[in-house]
Amino acid sequence: MLMAPHPEIALPPSGTRGVEMPKFARTIFKATSFVGDLMFRAGVRIQGRPLLRLGTIGARSGKPRRSVLGWFADETQEDAWIIVASNAGSARHPGWAYNLAKHPDSVTVDAGGGEVTVSVEMLSGAERARTWRRIADTSPGYGRYEGKTDREIPLFRLTPDAD
Protein backbone atom coordinates (compact mmCIF):
# COMPACT_ATOMS: atom_id res chain seq x y z
CA MET A 1 0.00 0.00 0.00
CA LEU A 2 1.35 3.41 -0.97
CA MET A 3 1.37 5.99 1.77
CA ALA A 4 1.15 9.70 1.18
CA PRO A 5 4.28 11.63 2.16
CA HIS A 6 4.20 13.23 5.58
CA PRO A 7 3.05 16.85 5.27
CA GLU A 8 5.58 19.52 6.08
CA ILE A 9 5.26 21.41 9.34
CA ALA A 10 4.38 25.09 8.85
CA LEU A 11 6.83 27.23 10.83
CA PRO A 12 5.66 30.64 12.00
CA PRO A 13 7.10 33.55 9.99
CA SER A 14 10.59 34.83 10.70
CA GLY A 15 10.82 38.00 12.74
CA THR A 16 11.93 41.49 11.83
CA ARG A 17 14.24 41.92 14.81
CA GLY A 18 16.44 39.78 16.97
CA VAL A 19 19.99 38.92 17.92
CA GLU A 20 22.19 38.26 14.91
CA MET A 21 25.49 36.47 15.07
CA PRO A 22 28.06 38.18 12.79
CA LYS A 23 28.67 36.27 9.54
CA PHE A 24 32.29 35.44 10.46
CA ALA A 25 31.11 33.99 13.80
CA ARG A 26 28.50 31.83 12.02
CA THR A 27 31.25 30.52 9.73
CA ILE A 28 33.48 29.66 12.71
CA PHE A 29 30.54 28.06 14.54
CA LYS A 30 29.75 25.83 11.54
CA ALA A 31 33.42 24.88 11.16
CA THR A 32 33.64 23.84 14.81
CA SER A 33 30.29 22.04 15.07
CA PHE A 34 32.12 18.93 16.28
CA VAL A 35 32.43 20.72 19.64
CA GLY A 36 28.69 20.17 20.25
CA ASP A 37 29.18 16.46 19.71
CA LEU A 38 32.05 16.44 22.21
CA MET A 39 29.88 18.30 24.73
CA PHE A 40 27.07 15.77 24.22
CA ARG A 41 29.43 12.83 24.76
CA ALA A 42 30.92 14.47 27.87
CA GLY A 43 27.50 15.01 29.44
CA VAL A 44 27.79 18.81 29.47
CA ARG A 45 24.61 20.77 30.21
CA ILE A 46 23.51 24.05 28.59
CA GLN A 47 21.60 26.47 30.82
CA GLY A 48 21.29 23.55 33.22
CA ARG A 49 19.59 21.39 30.60
CA PRO A 50 20.72 17.93 29.51
CA LEU A 51 21.67 17.59 25.85
CA LEU A 52 20.40 15.44 23.02
CA ARG A 53 21.74 14.88 19.52
CA LEU A 54 19.11 15.62 16.89
CA GLY A 55 19.41 13.93 13.51
CA THR A 56 17.64 15.59 10.57
CA ILE A 57 17.80 15.80 6.79
CA GLY A 58 18.88 19.18 5.44
CA ALA A 59 15.93 21.18 4.13
CA ARG A 60 17.88 22.42 1.09
CA SER A 61 20.81 20.01 0.84
CA GLY A 62 18.99 16.74 1.51
CA LYS A 63 22.09 15.63 3.46
CA PRO A 64 22.08 14.19 7.00
CA ARG A 65 22.58 16.83 9.68
CA ARG A 66 23.30 16.61 13.42
CA SER A 67 22.59 19.26 16.05
CA VAL A 68 23.25 19.13 19.79
CA LEU A 69 20.48 20.83 21.77
CA GLY A 70 19.20 21.26 25.29
CA TRP A 71 15.83 19.66 25.95
CA PHE A 72 12.95 19.66 28.42
CA ALA A 73 10.81 16.83 29.70
CA ASP A 74 7.31 16.75 28.30
CA GLU A 75 4.68 16.97 31.03
CA THR A 76 2.08 15.18 28.89
CA GLN A 77 4.18 12.26 27.61
CA GLU A 78 6.78 10.61 29.78
CA ASP A 79 9.00 9.39 26.94
CA ALA A 80 8.98 12.59 24.81
CA TRP A 81 11.40 15.50 24.54
CA ILE A 82 10.56 19.18 24.07
CA ILE A 83 13.08 21.25 22.12
CA VAL A 84 13.07 25.02 21.67
CA ALA A 85 13.89 26.68 18.33
CA SER A 86 15.11 29.86 20.05
CA ASN A 87 18.26 30.47 18.00
CA ALA A 88 19.34 32.69 20.93
CA GLY A 89 16.60 35.20 20.12
CA SER A 90 17.48 35.63 16.45
CA ALA A 91 14.93 36.95 13.96
CA ARG A 92 15.38 33.63 12.10
CA HIS A 93 14.60 30.10 13.13
CA PRO A 94 17.61 27.80 13.58
CA GLY A 95 18.55 25.69 10.57
CA TRP A 96 17.51 22.49 12.32
CA ALA A 97 13.93 23.83 12.66
CA TYR A 98 13.70 24.19 8.87
CA ASN A 99 15.03 20.65 8.55
CA LEU A 100 12.36 19.34 10.96
CA ALA A 101 9.65 21.23 9.11
CA LYS A 102 10.71 19.98 5.68
CA HIS A 103 11.46 16.34 6.62
CA PRO A 104 9.49 15.53 9.81
CA ASP A 105 9.41 11.84 8.88
CA SER A 106 13.24 11.53 8.96
CA VAL A 107 14.17 12.66 12.47
CA THR A 108 16.19 10.83 15.11
CA VAL A 109 17.18 11.59 18.70
CA ASP A 110 19.99 10.31 20.87
CA ALA A 111 19.58 11.44 24.47
CA GLY A 112 22.39 9.21 25.69
CA GLY A 113 20.67 5.86 25.32
CA GLY A 114 21.20 5.35 21.59
CA GLU A 115 19.54 6.76 18.52
CA VAL A 116 15.77 6.40 18.10
CA THR A 117 13.45 7.51 15.32
CA VAL A 118 10.90 10.07 16.49
CA SER A 119 7.66 11.68 15.41
CA VAL A 120 7.67 15.47 15.35
CA GLU A 121 4.89 17.77 16.48
CA MET A 122 5.06 21.56 16.70
CA LEU A 123 3.15 22.80 19.75
CA SER A 124 0.52 25.47 19.25
CA GLY A 125 -2.18 27.42 21.02
CA ALA A 126 -2.76 26.95 24.74
CA GLU A 127 -0.45 23.93 24.90
CA ARG A 128 2.44 25.94 23.45
CA ALA A 129 1.74 28.87 25.81
CA ARG A 130 1.61 26.59 28.87
CA THR A 131 4.80 24.78 27.84
CA TRP A 132 6.61 28.05 27.08
CA ARG A 133 5.76 29.44 30.53
CA ARG A 134 7.14 26.29 32.17
CA ILE A 135 10.34 26.48 30.09
CA ALA A 136 10.85 30.19 30.84
CA ASP A 137 10.26 29.58 34.56
CA THR A 138 12.61 26.58 34.64
CA SER A 139 15.36 28.13 32.49
CA PRO A 140 15.16 31.95 32.48
CA GLY A 141 17.85 32.13 29.77
CA TYR A 142 15.36 30.70 27.31
CA GLY A 143 12.70 33.11 28.54
CA ARG A 144 14.93 36.09 27.74
CA TYR A 145 15.15 35.03 24.08
CA GLU A 146 11.46 35.85 23.64
CA GLY A 147 12.13 39.53 24.41
CA LYS A 148 14.96 39.71 21.87
CA THR A 149 12.85 38.79 18.85
CA ASP A 150 9.39 39.42 17.50
CA ARG A 151 8.98 35.95 16.01
CA GLU A 152 7.09 33.17 17.74
CA ILE A 153 9.71 30.72 18.98
CA PRO A 154 8.63 27.23 17.90
CA LEU A 155 8.47 24.40 20.44
CA PHE A 156 8.67 20.84 19.17
CA ARG A 157 7.64 17.59 20.82
CA LEU A 158 9.73 14.60 19.76
CA THR A 159 8.12 11.25 20.56
CA PRO A 160 9.83 7.90 19.96
CA ASP A 161 8.17 5.88 17.22
CA ALA A 162 6.75 2.50 18.17
CA ASP A 163 9.03 -0.30 16.97
Legacy VTK file of the C-alpha trace (Angstrom):
# vtk DataFile Version 3.0
C-alpha trace
ASCII
DATASET POLYDATA
POINTS 163 float
0.000 0.000 0.000
1.354 3.408 -0.971
1.369 5.986 1.766
1.147 9.705 1.185
4.276 11.632 2.158
4.203 13.230 5.585
3.055 16.845 5.270
5.585 19.519 6.077
5.257 21.414 9.344
4.381 25.086 8.855
6.831 27.225 10.831
5.664 30.641 11.999
7.099 33.554 9.990
10.594 34.827 10.703
10.819 38.003 12.736
11.935 41.491 11.829
14.243 41.920 14.810
16.445 39.779 16.975
19.985 38.923 17.923
22.187 38.264 14.905
25.486 36.474 15.071
28.064 38.179 12.790
28.672 36.269 9.541
32.290 35.439 10.461
31.106 33.986 13.798
28.500 31.830 12.016
31.245 30.515 9.734
33.476 29.663 12.714
30.540 28.063 14.535
29.751 25.833 11.536
33.420 24.882 11.158
33.640 23.836 14.810
30.287 22.043 15.072
32.125 18.933 16.284
32.432 20.721 19.644
28.686 20.171 20.247
29.182 16.463 19.708
32.055 16.440 22.209
29.878 18.304 24.730
27.075 15.766 24.216
29.430 12.831 24.756
30.916 14.474 27.867
27.498 15.010 29.440
27.793 18.815 29.468
24.613 20.773 30.212
23.507 24.046 28.592
21.598 26.471 30.820
21.293 23.546 33.220
19.592 21.393 30.601
20.722 17.934 29.510
21.667 17.590 25.850
20.404 15.445 23.021
21.735 14.883 19.523
19.105 15.618 16.889
19.414 13.932 13.505
17.643 15.593 10.573
17.800 15.795 6.792
18.884 19.185 5.439
15.927 21.181 4.129
17.881 22.416 1.094
20.812 20.009 0.837
18.991 16.744 1.511
22.086 15.626 3.465
22.078 14.188 6.996
22.579 16.826 9.682
23.300 16.610 13.422
22.592 19.257 16.051
23.247 19.126 19.786
20.476 20.828 21.769
19.202 21.259 25.286
15.825 19.662 25.948
12.949 19.664 28.418
10.809 16.828 29.699
7.306 16.750 28.296
4.681 16.974 31.034
2.082 15.180 28.892
4.176 12.264 27.610
6.782 10.607 29.784
8.998 9.393 26.937
8.979 12.591 24.807
11.405 15.501 24.537
10.560 19.179 24.070
13.079 21.248 22.118
13.073 25.019 21.673
13.887 26.683 18.331
15.113 29.858 20.053
18.263 30.470 18.001
19.341 32.690 20.927
16.600 35.203 20.124
17.479 35.627 16.449
14.929 36.952 13.963
15.384 33.628 12.102
14.601 30.098 13.133
17.615 27.802 13.577
18.548 25.690 10.569
17.508 22.490 12.318
13.933 23.834 12.661
13.696 24.194 8.868
15.034 20.649 8.554
12.359 19.335 10.961
9.650 21.229 9.111
10.714 19.978 5.682
11.462 16.341 6.624
9.489 15.525 9.808
9.414 11.844 8.877
13.239 11.526 8.959
14.167 12.664 12.466
16.192 10.831 15.113
17.183 11.595 18.699
19.990 10.307 20.869
19.582 11.439 24.471
22.388 9.212 25.693
20.665 5.865 25.319
21.204 5.354 21.592
19.537 6.758 18.523
15.770 6.397 18.100
13.450 7.513 15.315
10.902 10.074 16.487
7.657 11.675 15.412
7.673 15.472 15.347
4.894 17.772 16.476
5.061 21.561 16.705
3.149 22.799 19.753
0.522 25.475 19.253
-2.177 27.423 21.024
-2.761 26.951 24.739
-0.448 23.930 24.900
2.440 25.942 23.455
1.736 28.875 25.806
1.612 26.590 28.867
4.803 24.776 27.842
6.611 28.049 27.075
5.757 29.439 30.532
7.137 26.293 32.168
10.335 26.480 30.087
10.846 30.188 30.835
10.259 29.584 34.559
12.608 26.585 34.639
15.356 28.131 32.494
15.162 31.946 32.478
17.846 32.133 29.772
15.363 30.696 27.307
12.701 33.107 28.540
14.925 36.093 27.738
15.147 35.035 24.084
11.461 35.851 23.636
12.132 39.528 24.413
14.964 39.714 21.868
12.853 38.791 18.850
9.388 39.418 17.505
8.975 35.953 16.007
7.091 33.167 17.736
9.712 30.717 18.983
8.626 27.231 17.904
8.468 24.400 20.436
8.673 20.839 19.167
7.637 17.587 20.816
9.731 14.601 19.758
8.124 11.252 20.556
9.834 7.899 19.961
8.168 5.883 17.217
6.753 2.502 18.169
9.031 -0.301 16.970
LINES 1 164
163 0 1 2 3 4 5 6 7 8 9 10 11 12 13 14 15 16 17 18 19 20 21 22 23 24 25 26 27 28 29 30 31 32 33 34 35 36 37 38 39 40 41 42 43 44 45 46 47 48 49 50 51 52 53 54 55 56 57 58 59 60 61 62 63 64 65 66 67 68 69 70 71 72 73 74 75 76 77 78 79 80 81 82 83 84 85 86 87 88 89 90 91 92 93 94 95 96 97 98 99 100 101 102 103 104 105 106 107 108 109 110 111 112 113 114 115 116 117 118 119 120 121 122 123 124 125 126 127 128 129 130 131 132 133 134 135 136 137 138 139 140 141 142 143 144 145 146 147 148 149 150 151 152 153 154 155 156 157 158 159 160 161 162
